[in-house]
Amino acid sequence: MKKLLNDPESAVADALAGLAASRPELMVDQEHRVVTRRAGVRPGKVGLVSGGGSGHEPLHSGYVGLGMLDAACAGEVFSAPTPDRILVATRAVSAGAGVVHIVKNYTGDNLSFDMAAELAREEGIEVEKVLVDDDVAVEESTWSAGRRGTGATVVVEKVAGARAEAGGDLKAVADTARRADAMSRSFAVALRAGTVPAAGRPGFDLPEDEIEIGVGIHGEPGRRRGPLRPARALVADMLDAVLADLPETSDPVVAVVSGLGATPLLELYVVYGHVAEELARRGVAIARNLVGNYVTSLDMAGVSITLCRADAELLRLWDAPVDTPALRWG
Amino acid sequence: MKKLLNDPESAVADALAGLAASRPELMVDQEHRVVTRRAGVRPGKVGLVSGGGSGHEPLHSGYVGLGMLDAACAGEVFSAPTPDRILVATRAVSAGAGVVHIVKNYTGDNLSFDMAAELAREEGIEVEKVLVDDDVAVEESTWSAGRRGTGATVVVEKVAGARAEAGGDLKAVADTARRADAMSRSFAVALRAGTVPAAGRPGFDLPEDEIEIGVGIHGEPGRRRGPLRPARALVADMLDAVLADLPETSDPVVAVVSGLGATPLLELYVVYGHVAEELARRGVAIARNLVGNYVTSLDMAGVSITLCRADAELLRLWDAPVDTPALRWG
């Protein structure tokens, strides 16, 4: 295994130390692996917490900041954070208006966040849980009951953060997040597996001419393996899968093309070009887009495509100012 | 070779098509592979052109926009753009105040930009060339006479763009760019080679436990090969190399930790943590930092560290508003 690390055991702590050094506007609680905004949460604002296994950076710590998350909990690589740590994060961002937990749909994350929510409620903090389950590749997976949560997390965190920043109450913020999730679908392909530091070898093997179609962000199997095809054909297949399940409205979409960690931007732009071309052909307008590394899987080579049907309100929330390490505009 | 492409021959054109689809504020001239700002150049503003071989994205097209470049010329992968195309870009951004060419120090780029500058001057456009040569790994290389131009290009393009935006004249903008280059040094290591699409196989082979120390952004050999060491030790060695050659002033530095294309953010933050720790130990203050993929080498795994001694004026220019695909703030 070749990685820029000191020790697999310290990978997450060392990366968080680097984030803290890079971003003085964030606070890193190393004991609990919780990242918050140094500015804190404005009294009366709904607090937003997300988190999950590490290895998906910039998710989630890279989305902590004005107009997005108030706290991110970093578990070990591909392992859910423990409930006590999520509780610490929940307390830290509770400012009297309740806290929304944004949870990718994996069994471990669900359990941890549910337990943390229960403990927080016992302390008098209202908590609403929002599940992200956008990955259409499989109905059930080795890591989840129901669809997995992947690329849509960025969209959900962005619009929920904007709604909270604009003064939305707990129900409004949670409803906005749920609506963004309901309107989003994703699909990913892997060209090469990533390597979990503690395992020291790739999570799966792929023959030199095959790809994993519908892969999950932990390297979970997808729908099938198949030959690597030209980007144009691959994108058409991926969009078939996404659009077959995407709610049909007349709204345009927010399109996110995310590298899985080891795919260069040159290739991501090639993919995005075909996404734009293919959606135009199918009469789906793209209102906004992101092309880059947004939800990754360590050093997996591959790409995910996320579409979110966005009405005027979701677009307005998408466009609202955001200031985080990984998303910044407005 | 596993890549998200259609055909090695069309890789650059397909990526530019994707960029054009993603960024309506940019214009892509596919015939000449030139990316410009749709808004054009304000009359009387110095125009800024950079460019070089493709495969280093987001360099250079990702730095076209307000407060940075006015045009980027994309050559084939790892090949300099031809003079006629640089001339097209130079004409496009000429607004009566002259044009600065920011050129990474490689023989091919030098030749092409020099020829284009000569042709532009014949048309009455004043051109100043600024060479970027920050890589301390080797004094001479297979691709260059003198030091290679790498990570400092981002710093040079940023501060020169800000100076031009603020109304600096041709000499002032070129001098600012030259000063940023003179104040910058870089050093990179590769864990795995990248693959040029047209070649179809990795540019070099590295044993499973070795890294290339001082690698260039085209996979050119560095100082030596050596064992992969813990990130902390590797960073200390890289900083030794950079600091041995960095001008000694009392100014703080802008630090850029850039992935080379296939290195995940988790590892880049581990590296940045040690950069911060080690520079603090050596009494060098970091005033600003970037951690991400800024100057890459296709799907090479590895990292570069760039330091630029920045006085108050360079910091002010660094902080000035910028709005490009890859850098955005203010």
HADDOCK unambig.tbl for C-alpha pairs under 7 A between the chains (distance, minus, plus):
assign (segid A and resid 2 and name CA) (segid B and resid 191 and name CA) 6.49 0.50 0.50
assign (segid A and resid 4 and name CA) (segid B and resid 231 and name CA) 5.18 0.50 0.50
assign (segid A and resid 4 and name CA) (segid B and resid 267 and name CA) 5.38 0.50 0.50
assign (segid A and resid 5 and name CA) (segid B and resid 230 and name CA) 5.82 0.50 0.50
assign (segid A and resid 5 and name CA) (segid B and resid 231 and name CA) 4.87 0.50 0.50
assign (segid A and resid 5 and name CA) (segid B and resid 267 and name CA) 6.41 0.50 0.50
assign (segid A and resid 5 and name CA) (segid B and resid 270 and name CA) 6.58 0.50 0.50
assign (segid A and resid 6 and name CA) (segid B and resid 230 and name CA) 4.33 0.50 0.50
assign (segid A and resid 6 and name CA) (segid B and resid 231 and name CA) 5.13 0.50 0.50
assign (segid A and resid 6 and name CA) (segid B and resid 232 and name CA) 6.54 0.50 0.50
assign (segid A and resid 14 and name CA) (segid B and resid 270 and name CA) 5.16 0.50 0.50
assign (segid A and resid 14 and name CA) (segid B and resid 273 and name CA) 6.86 0.50 0.50
assign (segid A and resid 15 and name CA) (segid B and resid 266 and name CA) 5.71 0.50 0.50
assign (segid A and resid 15 and name CA) (segid B and resid 267 and name CA) 6.77 0.50 0.50
assign (segid A and resid 15 and name CA) (segid B and resid 269 and name CA) 4.75 0.50 0.50
assign (segid A and resid 15 and name CA) (segid B and resid 270 and name CA) 4.25 0.50 0.50
assign (segid A and resid 15 and name CA) (segid B and resid 273 and name CA) 6.98 0.50 0.50
assign (segid A and resid 17 and name CA) (segid B and resid 273 and name CA) 5.62 0.50 0.50
assign (segid A and resid 18 and name CA) (segid B and resid 269 and name CA) 4.67 0.50 0.50
assign (segid A and resid 18 and name CA) (segid B and resid 270 and name CA) 5.45 0.50 0.50
assign (segid A and resid 18 and name CA) (segid B and resid 272 and name CA) 5.17 0.50 0.50
assign (segid A and resid 18 and name CA) (segid B and resid 273 and name CA) 3.48 0.50 0.50
assign (segid A and resid 19 and name CA) (segid B and resid 269 and name CA) 5.91 0.50 0.50
assign (segid A and resid 21 and name CA) (segid B and resid 273 and name CA) 6.18 0.50 0.50
assign (segid A and resid 21 and name CA) (segid B and resid 276 and name CA) 6.49 0.50 0.50
assign (segid A and resid 22 and name CA) (segid B and resid 289 and name CA) 6.42 0.50 0.50
assign (segid A and resid 55 and name CA) (segid B and resid 266 and name CA) 6.64 0.50 0.50
assign (segid A and resid 57 and name CA) (segid B and resid 265 and name CA) 5.97 0.50 0.50
assign (segid A and resid 57 and name CA) (segid B and resid 266 and name CA) 6.20 0.50 0.50
assign (segid A and resid 58 and name CA) (segid B and resid 265 and name CA) 6.87 0.50 0.50
assign (segid A and resid 191 and name CA) (segid B and resid 2 and name CA) 6.50 0.50 0.50
assign (segid A and resid 230 and name CA) (segid B and resid 5 and name CA) 5.82 0.50 0.50
assign (segid A and resid 230 and name CA) (segid B and resid 6 and name CA) 4.34 0.50 0.50
assign (segid A and resid 231 and name CA) (segid B and resid 4 and name CA) 5.16 0.50 0.50
assign (segid A and resid 231 and name CA) (segid B and resid 5 and name CA) 4.88 0.50 0.50
assign (segid A and resid 231 and name CA) (segid B and resid 6 and name CA) 5.14 0.50 0.50
assign (segid A and resid 232 and name CA) (segid B and resid 6 and name CA) 6.53 0.50 0.50
assign (segid A and resid 261 and name CA) (segid B and resid 262 and name CA) 6.56 0.50 0.50
assign (segid A and resid 261 and name CA) (segid B and resid 263 and name CA) 6.85 0.50 0.50
assign (segid A and resid 261 and name CA) (segid B and resid 264 and name CA) 5.09 0.50 0.50
assign (segid A and resid 262 and name CA) (segid B and resid 261 and name CA) 6.55 0.50 0.50
assign (segid A and resid 262 and name CA) (segid B and resid 262 and name CA) 3.72 0.50 0.50
assign (segid A and resid 262 and name CA) (segid B and resid 263 and name CA) 5.89 0.50 0.50
assign (segid A and resid 262 and name CA) (segid B and resid 264 and name CA) 6.45 0.50 0.50
assign (segid A and resid 262 and name CA) (segid B and resid 299 and name CA) 6.78 0.50 0.50
assign (segid A and resid 263 and name CA) (segid B and resid 261 and name CA) 6.85 0.50 0.50
assign (segid A and resid 263 and name CA) (segid B and resid 262 and name CA) 5.89 0.50 0.50
assign (segid A and resid 263 and name CA) (segid B and resid 299 and name CA) 6.45 0.50 0.50
assign (segid A and resid 264 and name CA) (segid B and resid 261 and name CA) 5.09 0.50 0.50
assign (segid A and resid 264 and name CA) (segid B and resid 262 and name CA) 6.45 0.50 0.50
assign (segid A and resid 264 and name CA) (segid B and resid 298 and name CA) 5.82 0.50 0.50
assign (segid A and resid 264 and name CA) (segid B and resid 299 and name CA) 5.68 0.50 0.50
assign (segid A and resid 265 and name CA) (segid B and resid 57 and name CA) 5.99 0.50 0.50
assign (segid A and resid 265 and name CA) (segid B and resid 58 and name CA) 6.89 0.50 0.50
assign (segid A and resid 266 and name CA) (segid B and resid 15 and name CA) 5.71 0.50 0.50
assign (segid A and resid 266 and name CA) (segid B and resid 55 and name CA) 6.62 0.50 0.50
assign (segid A and resid 266 and name CA) (segid B and resid 57 and name CA) 6.23 0.50 0.50
assign (segid A and resid 267 and name CA) (segid B and resid 4 and name CA) 5.38 0.50 0.50
assign (segid A and resid 267 and name CA) (segid B and resid 5 and name CA) 6.41 0.50 0.50
assign (segid A and resid 267 and name CA) (segid B and resid 15 and name CA) 6.77 0.50 0.50
assign (segid A and resid 269 and name CA) (segid B and resid 15 and name CA) 4.74 0.50 0.50
assign (segid A and resid 269 and name CA) (segid B and resid 18 and name CA) 4.68 0.50 0.50
assign (segid A and resid 269 and name CA) (segid B and resid 19 and name CA) 5.91 0.50 0.50
assign (segid A and resid 270 and name CA) (segid B and resid 5 and name CA) 6.58 0.50 0.50
assign (segid A and resid 270 and name CA) (segid B and resid 14 and name CA) 5.14 0.50 0.50
assign (segid A and resid 270 and name CA) (segid B and resid 15 and name CA) 4.25 0.50 0.50
assign (segid A and resid 270 and name CA) (segid B and resid 18 and name CA) 5.45 0.50 0.50
assign (segid A and resid 271 and name CA) (segid B and resid 4 and name CA) 6.99 0.50 0.50
assign (segid A and resid 272 and name CA) (segid B and resid 18 and name CA) 5.18 0.50 0.50
assign (segid A and resid 273 and name CA) (segid B and resid 14 and name CA) 6.85 0.50 0.50
assign (segid A and resid 273 and name CA) (segid B and resid 15 and name CA) 6.97 0.50 0.50
assign (segid A and resid 273 and name CA) (segid B and resid 17 and name CA) 5.62 0.50 0.50
assign (segid A and resid 273 and name CA) (segid B and resid 18 and name CA) 3.48 0.50 0.50
assign (segid A and resid 273 and name CA) (segid B and resid 21 and name CA) 6.19 0.50 0.50
assign (segid A and resid 276 and name CA) (segid B and resid 21 and name CA) 6.51 0.50 0.50
assign (segid A and resid 289 and name CA) (segid B and resid 22 and name CA) 6.41 0.50 0.50
assign (segid A and resid 298 and name CA) (segid B and resid 264 and name CA) 5.82 0.50 0.50
assign (segid A and resid 299 and name CA) (segid B and resid 262 and name CA) 6.79 0.50 0.50
assign (segid A and resid 299 and name CA) (segid B and resid 263 and name CA) 6.46 0.50 0.50
assign (segid A and resid 299 and name CA) (segid B and resid 264 and name CA) 5.70 0.50 0.50
